[in-house]
Amino acid sequence: MQGTRVDIRPAAVPDVIADGRALPFRDDAFEAVFLDPPYAVEYAQSFYGVEYPRPSHLLKEACRVVQPGGVIGILHYLIPMPPVGAKLVRVVGITQGLGYRIRAWTLYRKEQRGLFQ
């Protein structure tokens, strides 16, 4: 499987260093986008050294760069509302095991553009 890894932290050794709220890619560039952002304000500040990126802002930008019909997935404690132009497909609970918090793997699909739009 091939992909482009994006992270704001150079130490993560991503393919592209960028903020997920302002991706340096053209519209409709990818078939799928998967997000695993910081889950809390404290986590964003202590681990990433950035302000907390609201999931809705990350999803809006992901929707911009994914192709019509493409998939957007986010792993988070929240189940965000779909971004404009996308529909909720499925939510699956994910856990590491007993004693761990459950997270949600939420999938969206970007709507196709109509012929006459």
N, CA, C and O atoms as a MOPAC input file, in Angstrom:
PM7 MOZYME 1SCF
protein

 N      0.84100 1    -1.17500 1     0.00000 1
 C      0.00000 1     0.00000 1     0.00000 1
 C      0.88500 1     1.23700 1     0.00000 1
 O      1.83800 1     1.33000 1     0.77400 1
 N      0.56900 1     2.17000 1    -0.85900 1
 C      1.35300 1     3.38000 1    -0.97700 1
 C      0.52200 1     4.55300 1    -0.49700 1
 O     -0.69900 1     4.55300 1    -0.65800 1
 N      1.15600 1     5.54200 1     0.08500 1
 C      0.43700 1     6.70400 1     0.57000 1
 C      1.39300 1     7.84200 1     0.85800 1
 O      2.60700 1     7.71800 1     0.69500 1
 N      0.82300 1     8.94600 1     1.28600 1
 C      1.57400 1    10.13200 1     1.64800 1
 C      1.29000 1    10.43200 1     3.11300 1
 O      0.16700 1    10.79000 1     3.46900 1
 N      2.29900 1    10.28700 1     3.95900 1
 C      2.13600 1    10.55300 1     5.38400 1
 C      2.40100 1    12.01900 1     5.66700 1
 O      3.43100 1    12.56700 1     5.27200 1
 N      1.45200 1    12.65100 1     6.36000 1
 C      1.55500 1    14.06800 1     6.70000 1
 C      1.54700 1    14.19200 1     8.21600 1
 O      0.72900 1    13.56800 1     8.89100 1
 N      2.45300 1    14.99300 1     8.74500 1
 C      2.48000 1    15.26500 1    10.18800 1
 C      3.07100 1    16.65200 1    10.37200 1
 O      3.85500 1    17.12400 1     9.55000 1
 N      2.68500 1    17.28900 1    11.45400 1
 C      3.21300 1    18.62600 1    11.74300 1
 C      4.58700 1    18.55000 1    12.41100 1
 O      5.31800 1    19.53900 1    12.46900 1
 N      4.92800 1    17.35400 1    12.91800 1
 C      6.18200 1    17.16600 1    13.64700 1
 C      7.26300 1    16.55900 1    12.74900 1
 O      7.08700 1    15.44700 1    12.25000 1
 N      8.36400 1    17.25600 1    12.53700 1
 C      9.46200 1    16.67000 1    11.76500 1
 C      9.98100 1    15.36600 1    12.38400 1
 O     10.43300 1    14.47900 1    11.66000 1
 N      9.91900 1    15.24400 1    13.70400 1
 C     10.42200 1    14.04400 1    14.38100 1
 C      9.65100 1    12.78900 1    13.97900 1
 O     10.16700 1    11.68100 1    14.12600 1
 N      8.43400 1    12.94000 1    13.47800 1
 C      7.63400 1    11.79800 1    13.02600 1
 C      8.11000 1    11.28700 1    11.66500 1
 O      7.66500 1    10.23500 1    11.20600 1
 N      9.00700 1    12.02700 1    11.02500 1
 C      9.56600 1    11.70400 1     9.71300 1
 C      8.44800 1    11.44400 1     8.68100 1
 O      8.39700 1    10.38000 1     8.06500 1
 N      7.56100 1    12.42900 1     8.50900 1
 C      6.49900 1    12.26900 1     7.50800 1
 C      7.03400 1    12.53000 1     6.10700 1
 O      8.14700 1    13.02800 1     5.93400 1
 N      6.22700 1    12.18600 1     5.11200 1
 C      6.57100 1    12.52600 1     3.73000 1
 C      6.42800 1    14.02800 1     3.50600 1
 O      7.18500 1    14.63200 1     2.74500 1
 N      5.43900 1    14.62300 1     4.18500 1
 C      5.15700 1    16.05900 1     4.07200 1
 C      4.93800 1    16.61200 1     5.47600 1
 O      4.15100 1    16.05700 1     6.24400 1
 N      5.62600 1    17.69800 1     5.81900 1
 C      5.41400 1    18.37000 1     7.09800 1
 C      4.37100 1    19.45800 1     6.85600 1
 O      4.61000 1    20.40800 1     6.11100 1
 N      3.20600 1    19.30400 1     7.49800 1
 C      2.13400 1    20.28300 1     7.29800 1
 C      1.10300 1    20.15900 1     8.40900 1
 O      1.00500 1    19.13000 1     9.07800 1
 N      0.35200 1    21.20800 1     8.58600 1
 C     -0.77500 1    21.24100 1     9.50900 1
 C     -1.97800 1    20.64500 1     8.77900 1
 O     -2.26800 1    21.03300 1     7.64700 1
 N     -2.67000 1    19.72000 1     9.40600 1
 C     -3.82300 1    19.07700 1     8.78400 1
 C     -4.97700 1    20.00500 1     8.49900 1
 O     -5.92400 1    19.62100 1     7.81200 1
 N     -4.91900 1    21.22900 1     9.01500 1
 C     -5.97400 1    22.21600 1     8.75400 1
 C     -5.67500 1    23.06100 1     7.52100 1
 O     -6.51700 1    23.84700 1     7.08800 1
 N     -4.47700 1    22.90400 1     6.95300 1
 C     -4.06500 1    23.66400 1     5.76300 1
 C     -3.10600 1    22.79400 1     4.95600 1
 O     -1.90000 1    23.04200 1     4.94500 1
 N     -3.62900 1    21.79300 1     4.29300 1
 C     -2.80400 1    20.84400 1     3.55900 1
 C     -2.28300 1    21.44100 1     2.25400 1
 O     -3.01500 1    22.15800 1     1.57100 1
 N     -1.02800 1    21.15700 1     1.89900 1
 C     -0.43200 1    21.73000 1     0.69100 1
 C     -0.71700 1    20.89700 1    -0.56000 1
 O      0.18200 1    20.65500 1    -1.36600 1
 N     -1.95200 1    20.46500 1    -0.71700 1
 C     -2.33500 1    19.63400 1    -1.84800 1
 C     -3.50000 1    20.28000 1    -2.59000 1
 O     -4.27100 1    21.05000 1    -2.01700 1
 N     -3.61200 1    19.95300 1    -3.86600 1
 C     -4.70900 1    20.48300 1    -4.67800 1
 C     -6.02800 1    19.81600 1    -4.26800 1
 O     -6.02400 1    18.77200 1    -3.61400 1
 N     -7.11800 1    20.40600 1    -4.64300 1
 C     -8.43600 1    19.81700 1    -4.42300 1
 C     -8.50700 1    18.47000 1    -5.14000 1
 O     -7.93000 1    18.29700 1    -6.21400 1
 N     -9.22100 1    17.51900 1    -4.53500 1
 C     -9.49000 1    16.20800 1    -5.15000 1
 C     -8.21500 1    15.42200 1    -5.48200 1
 O     -8.18800 1    14.68900 1    -6.47200 1
 N     -7.16900 1    15.56200 1    -4.67800 1
 C     -5.87900 1    14.94400 1    -4.98200 1
 C     -5.78100 1    13.46100 1    -4.59500 1
 O     -4.98100 1    12.73000 1    -5.17800 1
 N     -6.58400 1    13.00600 1    -3.62200 1
 C     -6.40400 1    11.66100 1    -3.08200 1
 C     -7.69200 1    10.84300 1    -3.13700 1
 O     -8.79200 1    11.39600 1    -3.10400 1
 N     -7.54700 1     9.52900 1    -3.21900 1
 C     -8.69500 1     8.61500 1    -3.18100 1
 C     -9.23300 1     8.46200 1    -1.76700 1
 O    -10.42300 1     8.21600 1    -1.57100 1
 N     -8.35400 1     8.60800 1    -0.78400 1
 C     -8.74800 1     8.44900 1     0.61400 1
 C     -7.83700 1     9.29800 1     1.49800 1
 O     -6.68500 1     9.56600 1     1.15700 1
 N     -8.38100 1     9.71300 1     2.63900 1
 C     -7.61600 1    10.44300 1     3.64600 1
 C     -7.96800 1     9.84200 1     4.99700 1
 O     -9.14400 1     9.68600 1     5.32600 1
 N     -6.94700 1     9.50300 1     5.78100 1
 C     -7.16100 1     8.94600 1     7.11000 1
 C     -6.50300 1     9.85600 1     8.13600 1
 O     -5.34200 1    10.23400 1     7.98100 1
 N     -7.23700 1    10.20600 1     9.17700 1
 C     -6.78600 1    11.14700 1    10.19700 1
 C     -6.66000 1    10.46600 1    11.55200 1
 O     -7.53300 1     9.69600 1    11.95200 1
 N     -5.57500 1    10.75200 1    12.25400 1
 C     -5.37400 1    10.29000 1    13.63000 1
 C     -4.80700 1    11.47300 1    14.41800 1
 O     -3.62400 1    11.49700 1    14.75700 1
 N     -5.67100 1    12.45400 1    14.70300 1
 C     -5.20000 1    13.68000 1    15.34300 1
 C     -5.05500 1    13.52400 1    16.86100 1
 O     -5.45800 1    12.50700 1    17.42600 1
 N     -4.47400 1    14.54200 1    17.52000 1
 C     -4.45800 1    14.53600 1    18.98600 1
 C     -5.89900 1    14.52200 1    19.50100 1
 O     -6.78000 1    15.16000 1    18.92500 1
 N     -6.12600 1    13.78700 1    20.59500 1
 C     -7.48100 1    13.60200 1    21.09600 1
 C     -7.91400 1    14.63900 1    22.12000 1
 O     -9.09600 1    14.70200 1    22.45800 1
 N     -6.98800 1    15.45600 1    22.62500 1
 C     -7.31800 1    16.41800 1    23.66200 1
 C     -6.39800 1    17.63100 1    23.55900 1
 O     -5.33500 1    17.57400 1    22.94200 1
 N     -6.83000 1    18.72700 1    24.17500 1
 C     -6.05700 1    19.96500 1    24.18000 1
 C     -4.66300 1    19.71200 1    24.77700 1
 O     -3.65300 1    20.13200 1    24.21300 1
 N     -4.62400 1    19.02900 1    25.91100 1
 C     -3.34800 1    18.77000 1    26.58200 1
 C     -2.41600 1    17.92200 1    25.72300 1
 O     -1.21100 1    18.17100 1    25.68500 1
 N     -2.96000 1    16.93400 1    25.04300 1
 C     -2.17900 1    16.05600 1    24.18100 1
 C     -1.59400 1    16.85500 1    23.01100 1
 O     -0.43300 1    16.67000 1    22.64600 1
 N     -2.40000 1    17.73600 1    22.43200 1
 C     -1.92500 1    18.56400 1    21.31300 1
 C     -0.77700 1    19.46200 1    21.76800 1
 O      0.22200 1    19.61600 1    21.06500 1
 N     -0.93100 1    20.04500 1    22.93900 1
 C      0.08900 1    20.97200 1    23.43200 1
 C      1.36200 1    20.25100 1    23.86800 1
 O      2.46200 1    20.67500 1    23.51400 1
 N      1.22400 1    19.16200 1    24.63600 1
 C      2.41700 1    18.50600 1    25.18100 1
 C      3.14400 1    17.64300 1    24.15300 1
 O      4.37500 1    17.60800 1    24.14200 1
 N      2.40700 1    16.95000 1    23.29200 1
 C      3.04300 1    16.03900 1    22.34600 1
 C      3.41200 1    16.72300 1    21.02600 1
 O      4.49000 1    16.49600 1    20.47700 1
 N      2.50000 1    17.56400 1    20.52800 1
 C      2.72600 1    18.20500 1    19.23400 1
 C      3.22800 1    19.64300 1    19.34200 1
 O      3.81400 1    20.16900 1    18.39600 1
 N      2.99900 1    20.28200 1    20.49700 1
 C      3.40200 1    21.68000 1    20.64900 1
 C      2.55100 1    22.62700 1    19.82200 1
 O      3.02400 1    23.67800 1    19.39100 1
 N      1.28600 1    22.25400 1    19.59800 1
 C      0.37700 1    23.08400 1    18.80300 1
 C     -0.95400 1    23.23400 1    19.53800 1
 O     -1.24000 1    22.51200 1    20.49300 1
 N     -1.75500 1    24.18100 1    19.07500 1
 C     -3.10600 1    24.28700 1    19.62700 1
 C     -3.92900 1    23.10200 1    19.12800 1
 O     -3.64100 1    22.52900 1    18.07700 1
 N     -4.93500 1    22.75300 1    19.88000 1
 C     -5.78300 1    21.60300 1    19.55900 1
 C     -6.47600 1    21.79900 1    18.21200 1
 O     -7.20200 1    22.77600 1    18.03100 1
 N     -6.26000 1    20.88500 1    17.26500 1
 C     -6.94000 1    20.99400 1    15.97000 1
 C     -8.34200 1    20.37900 1    16.07800 1
 O     -8.48000 1    19.16800 1    16.25300 1
 N     -9.35300 1    21.20000 1    15.97600 1
 C    -10.71900 1    20.68800 1    16.07900 1
 C    -10.97100 1    19.68100 1    14.95900 1
 O    -10.64600 1    19.93900 1    13.80000 1
 N    -11.54800 1    18.53500 1    15.31000 1
 C    -11.82100 1    17.51600 1    14.28500 1
 C    -12.62400 1    18.06100 1    13.10000 1
 O    -12.39500 1    17.64700 1    11.96400 1
 N    -13.54600 1    18.97000 1    13.34400 1
 C    -14.34400 1    19.52400 1    12.24300 1
 C    -13.47400 1    20.27800 1    11.24600 1
 O    -13.74400 1    20.24800 1    10.04600 1
 N    -12.43800 1    20.95100 1    11.72400 1
 C    -11.52800 1    21.67900 1    10.82200 1
 C    -10.67400 1    20.70200 1    10.00500 1
 O    -10.43700 1    20.91400 1     8.81600 1
 N    -10.21700 1    19.63300 1    10.66000 1
 C     -9.43300 1    18.61600 1     9.95800 1
 C    -10.28000 1    17.90700 1     8.89600 1
 O     -9.81100 1    17.64400 1     7.78800 1
 N    -11.52900 1    17.60400 1     9.24900 1
 C    -12.41300 1    16.92200 1     8.29700 1
 C    -12.74700 1    17.81100 1     7.09500 1
 O    -12.82400 1    17.32900 1     5.96500 1
 N    -12.94100 1    19.08200 1     7.33800 1
 C    -13.22600 1    20.01300 1     6.23000 1
 C    -12.07800 1    20.02400 1     5.22700 1
 O    -12.29900 1    19.98700 1     4.01700 1
 N    -10.86200 1    20.07500 1     5.73500 1
 C     -9.69200 1    20.09200 1     4.85100 1
 C     -9.49700 1    18.74000 1     4.17200 1
 O     -9.12200 1    18.68300 1     3.00000 1
 N     -9.74800 1    17.65900 1     4.89600 1
 C     -9.65600 1    16.32500 1     4.29200 1
 C    -10.66600 1    16.18100 1     3.16000 1
 O    -10.35700 1    15.59800 1     2.12100 1
 N    -11.86400 1    16.70500 1     3.35700 1
 C    -12.89900 1    16.64400 1     2.32300 1
 C    -12.47600 1    17.42900 1     1.07600 1
 O    -12.81300 1    17.04900 1    -0.04500 1
 N    -11.75200 1    18.50300 1     1.27500 1
 C    -11.27700 1    19.30400 1     0.14100 1
 C    -10.31100 1    18.50600 1    -0.72300 1
 O    -10.38800 1    18.56600 1    -1.95000 1
 N     -9.38700 1    17.74800 1    -0.09100 1
 C     -8.33300 1    17.08300 1    -0.85800 1
 C     -8.69300 1    15.67200 1    -1.31200 1
 O     -7.94200 1    15.07400 1    -2.08200 1
 N     -9.82400 1    15.11900 1    -0.85700 1
 C    -10.22400 1    13.78500 1    -1.30400 1
 C    -11.11200 1    13.91000 1    -2.54800 1
 O    -11.87800 1    14.86300 1    -2.68600 1
 N    -10.99600 1    12.95000 1    -3.43000 1
 C    -11.76300 1    12.94200 1    -4.67800 1
 C    -13.24000 1    12.68100 1    -4.40700 1
 O    -13.58000 1    12.05200 1    -3.40500 1
 N    -14.12700 1    13.15600 1    -5.28900 1
 C    -15.54000 1    12.78700 1    -5.16200 1
 C    -15.67700 1    11.25900 1    -5.14900 1
 O    -15.08600 1    10.56800 1    -5.97900 1
 N    -16.45300 1    10.74900 1    -4.20600 1
 C    -16.59100 1     9.31000 1    -4.02900 1
 C    -15.52000 1     8.71800 1    -3.13000 1
 O    -15.58500 1     7.54000 1    -2.78000 1
 N    -14.52300 1     9.53400 1    -2.75000 1
 C    -13.43400 1     9.07100 1    -1.90800 1
 C    -13.84700 1     8.94500 1    -0.45200 1
 O    -14.89800 1     9.43800 1    -0.04100 1
 N    -13.00000 1     8.27600 1     0.32000 1
 C    -13.27500 1     7.96900 1     1.72300 1
 C    -12.41900 1     8.83400 1     2.63400 1
 O    -11.24700 1     9.08900 1     2.35500 1
 N    -13.02600 1     9.28000 1     3.73100 1
 C    -12.32600 1    10.00500 1     4.78900 1
 C    -12.55200 1     9.22600 1     6.07900 1
 O    -13.69400 1     8.93000 1     6.43100 1
 N    -11.48600 1     8.89400 1     6.77900 1
 C    -11.59600 1     8.20100 1     8.05600 1
 C    -10.90100 1     8.98500 1     9.14100 1
 O     -9.84700 1     9.57900 1     8.91100 1
 N    -11.49500 1     8.98800 1    10.34100 1
 C    -10.87300 1     9.67300 1    11.47700 1
 C    -10.96600 1     8.77300 1    12.70600 1
 O    -12.02300 1     8.21700 1    13.00500 1
 N     -9.84400 1     8.64000 1    13.41500 1
 C     -9.79500 1     7.90600 1    14.66600 1
 C     -9.77400 1     8.93000 1    15.78900 1
 O     -8.84600 1     9.73400 1    15.88500 1
 N    -10.79900 1     8.90200 1    16.64200 1
 C    -10.93000 1     9.93000 1    17.67900 1
 C    -11.90700 1     9.45700 1    18.74000 1
 O    -12.64800 1     8.49800 1    18.52600 1
 N    -11.91000 1    10.13100 1    19.88700 1
 C    -12.91200 1     9.83700 1    20.91300 1
 C    -14.26700 1    10.43000 1    20.52000 1
 O    -15.31300 1     9.93600 1    20.94000 1
 N    -14.23700 1    11.48200 1    19.71800 1
 C    -15.46100 1    12.12300 1    19.24900 1
 C    -15.92400 1    11.47800 1    17.95300 1
 O    -15.12600 1    10.88800 1    17.22300 1
 N    -17.21000 1    11.59200 1    17.67300 1
 C    -17.75800 1    11.19600 1    16.37800 1
 C    -18.27100 1    12.48900 1    15.74600 1
 O    -19.41300 1    12.88400 1    15.97800 1
 N    -17.42600 1    13.14700 1    14.94700 1
 C    -17.78400 1    14.45300 1    14.40100 1
 C    -18.90300 1    14.36400 1    13.36100 1
 O    -19.08000 1    13.34500 1    12.69400 1
 N    -19.63600 1    15.44500 1    13.24700 1
 C    -20.62800 1    15.56600 1    12.17600 1
 C    -19.88200 1    15.51800 1    10.84400 1
 O    -18.73500 1    15.95700 1    10.76300 1
 N    -20.52000 1    14.99100 1     9.80200 1
 C    -19.84700 1    14.95300 1     8.49200 1
 C    -19.54800 1    16.36400 1     7.99400 1
 O    -20.33700 1    17.28300 1     8.21600 1
 N    -18.42100 1    16.53700 1     7.32700 1
 C    -18.14900 1    17.84200 1     6.72900 1
 C    -19.12500 1    18.09000 1     5.57800 1
 O    -19.69100 1    17.15100 1     5.01900 1
 N    -19.31200 1    19.33800 1     5.23800 1
 C    -20.17600 1    19.68200 1     4.10900 1
 C    -19.65700 1    18.97400 1     2.86800 1
 O    -18.46500 1    19.04100 1     2.56500 1
 N    -20.53700 1    18.30300 1     2.15400 1
 C    -20.14700 1    17.58500 1     0.94600 1
 C    -19.81000 1    16.12900 1     1.18000 1
 O    -19.37000 1    15.43800 1     0.26100 1
 N    -20.01300 1    15.64800 1     2.41400 1
 C    -19.71800 1    14.24200 1     2.72800 1
 C    -20.86100 1    13.64700 1     3.53900 1
 O    -21.63900 1    14.36300 1     4.16900 1
 N    -20.94300 1    12.34300 1     3.50900 1
 C    -21.96500 1    11.59500 1     4.24600 1
 C    -21.29400 1    10.59300 1     5.16800 1
 O    -20.24800 1    10.03400 1     4.83900 1
 N    -21.90900 1    10.36800 1     6.33400 1
 C    -21.43500 1     9.35000 1     7.26000 1
 C    -21.67200 1     7.97600 1     6.65900 1
 O    -22.76000 1     7.69300 1     6.15700 1
 N    -20.65700 1     7.12100 1     6.70900 1
 C    -20.76500 1     5.75700 1     6.19400 1
 C    -20.88600 1     4.76300 1     7.34000 1
 O    -21.77100 1     3.90800 1     7.33900 1
 N    -19.98000 1     4.88100 1     8.33200 1
 C    -19.96000 1     3.87500 1     9.39100 1
 C    -19.12100 1     4.36800 1    10.56900 1
 O    -18.19000 1     5.15600 1    10.40200 1
 N    -19.47100 1     3.88900 1    11.75600 1
 C    -18.69100 1     4.14600 1    12.96600 1
 C    -18.39300 1     2.79500 1    13.60800 1
 O    -19.29800 1     1.98400 1    13.80600 1
 N    -17.11800 1     2.55500 1    13.93400 1
 C    -16.69200 1     1.30500 1    14.55000 1
 C    -15.89600 1     1.64300 1    15.80800 1
 O    -15.01600 1     2.50300 1    15.77000 1
 N    -16.19700 1     0.97200 1    16.92000 1
 C    -15.43700 1     1.17000 1    18.14600 1
 C    -14.11200 1     0.43500 1    18.08300 1
 O    -14.05200 1    -0.70900 1    17.63200 1
 N    -13.04600 1     1.08900 1    18.53500 1
 C    -11.69200 1     0.52200 1    18.52100 1
 C    -11.13500 1     0.61700 1    19.93900 1
 O    -11.23300 1     1.67200 1    20.56600 1
 N    -10.55600 1    -0.45900 1    20.45100 1
 C     -9.90800 1    -0.43100 1    21.75500 1
 C     -8.64100 1    -1.26200 1    21.72400 1
 O     -8.49000 1    -2.16400 1    20.89900 1
 N     -7.73100 1    -0.94500 1    22.63400 1
 C     -6.50100 1    -1.72200 1    22.77600 1
 C     -6.70600 1    -2.89500 1    23.73300 1
 O     -5.84800 1    -3.77200 1    23.83100 1
 N     -7.82800 1    -2.91600 1    24.43100 1
 C     -8.10500 1    -4.00800 1    25.35200 1
 C     -8.70600 1    -3.51100 1    26.64700 1
 O     -9.08700 1    -2.34600 1    26.76500 1
 N     -8.78800 1    -4.39500 1    27.60800 1
 C     -9.38700 1    -4.06400 1    28.90100 1
 C     -8.63600 1    -2.91900 1    29.57400 1
 O     -7.40700 1    -2.86200 1    29.55700 1
 N     -9.40800 1    -2.01300 1    30.16300 1
 C     -8.80800 1    -0.89400 1    30.87700 1
 C     -8.43800 1     0.29400 1    30.01100 1
 O     -7.97100 1     1.31000 1    30.52600 1
 N     -8.63600 1     0.18900 1    28.72100 1
 C     -8.32400 1     1.29200 1    27.81100 1
 C     -9.61300 1     1.98100 1    27.36100 1
 O    -10.67600 1     1.36300 1    27.31000 1
 N     -9.50200 1     3.25400 1    27.04100 1
 C    -10.64200 1     3.98100 1    26.49500 1
 C    -10.94100 1     3.48000 1    25.09000 1
 O    -10.04900 1     3.06100 1    24.35200 1
 N    -12.20100 1     3.53400 1    24.74800 1
 C    -12.59200 1     3.16200 1    23.39400 1
 C    -12.52500 1     4.40900 1    22.51200 1
 O    -12.86000 1     5.51100 1    22.94600 1
 N    -12.09900 1     4.22000 1    21.30000 1
 C    -12.08700 1     5.29500 1    20.30500 1
 C    -13.00700 1     4.88800 1    19.17000 1
 O    -13.35600 1     3.71600 1    19.02900 1
 N    -13.38800 1     5.84000 1    18.38300 1
 C    -14.27400 1     5.57000 1    17.24900 1
 C    -13.49800 1     5.73900 1    15.94700 1
 O    -12.80200 1     6.73500 1    15.75100 1
 N    -13.62700 1     4.76300 1    15.07100 1
 C    -13.12100 1     4.86900 1    13.69700 1
 C    -14.33900 1     5.24800 1    12.87000 1
 O    -15.21100 1     4.41900 1    12.61000 1
 N    -14.39000 1     6.51100 1    12.46100 1
 C    -15.55200 1     7.04400 1    11.75700 1
 C    -15.20000 1     7.24800 1    10.29100 1
 O    -14.19900 1     7.88500 1     9.96600 1
 N    -16.02800 1     6.70500 1     9.41400 1
 C    -15.79900 1     6.80100 1     7.97200 1
 C    -16.86800 1     7.65600 1     7.31300 1
 O    -18.05500 1     7.56200 1     7.62500 1
 N    -16.41200 1     8.48500 1     6.39800 1
 C    -17.28700 1     9.34400 1     5.59700 1
 C    -16.96100 1     9.09500 1     4.13200 1
 O    -15.88200 1     8.60000 1     3.80500 1
 N    -17.88800 1     9.43500 1     3.26100 1
 C    -17.63500 1     9.37400 1     1.81800 1
 C    -17.98800 1    10.73000 1     1.22400 1
 O    -19.06900 1    11.26900 1     1.46100 1
 N    -17.05600 1    11.26900 1     0.44700 1
 C    -17.30600 1    12.54200 1    -0.22700 1
 C    -18.32200 1    12.31000 1    -1.32900 1
 O    -18.21500 1    11.35900 1    -2.10400 1
 N    -19.29400 1    13.18000 1    -1.38700 1
 C    -20.35900 1    13.01400 1    -2.37100 1
 C    -19.83000 1    13.24600 1    -3.78100 1
 O    -18.92100 1    14.04300 1    -4.01300 1
 N    -20.44400 1    12.50800 1    -4.72300 1
 C    -20.12400 1    12.70000 1    -6.13500 1
 C    -20.70600 1    14.02700 1    -6.59700 1
 O    -21.72600 1    14.47900 1    -6.07700 1
 N    -20.07900 1    14.62600 1    -7.53900 1
 C    -20.61600 1    15.85600 1    -8.13100 1
 C    -21.60200 1    15.46500 1    -9.22300 1
 O    -21.36200 1    14.52700 1    -9.98300 1
 N    -22.70000 1    16.18200 1    -9.29200 1
 C    -23.69200 1    15.91700 1   -10.32500 1
 C    -23.20100 1    16.34300 1   -11.70000 1
 O    -22.27100 1    17.14200 1   -11.80500 1
 N    -23.80200 1    15.83200 1   -12.73200 1
 C    -23.41700 1    16.17000 1   -14.10900 1
 C    -23.62700 1    17.63600 1   -14.44000 1
 O    -22.91000 1    18.20400 1   -15.26400 1
 N    -24.60900 1    18.24700 1   -13.79600 1
 C    -24.96800 1    19.60800 1   -14.17000 1
 C    -24.61700 1    20.62900 1   -13.10600 1
 O    -25.18600 1    21.72100 1   -13.09400 1
 N    -23.70100 1    20.30500 1   -12.21600 1
 C    -23.28200 1    21.26100 1   -11.18800 1
 C    -22.15700 1    22.10800 1   -11.70800 1
 O    -21.65800 1    22.97900 1   -10.99500 1

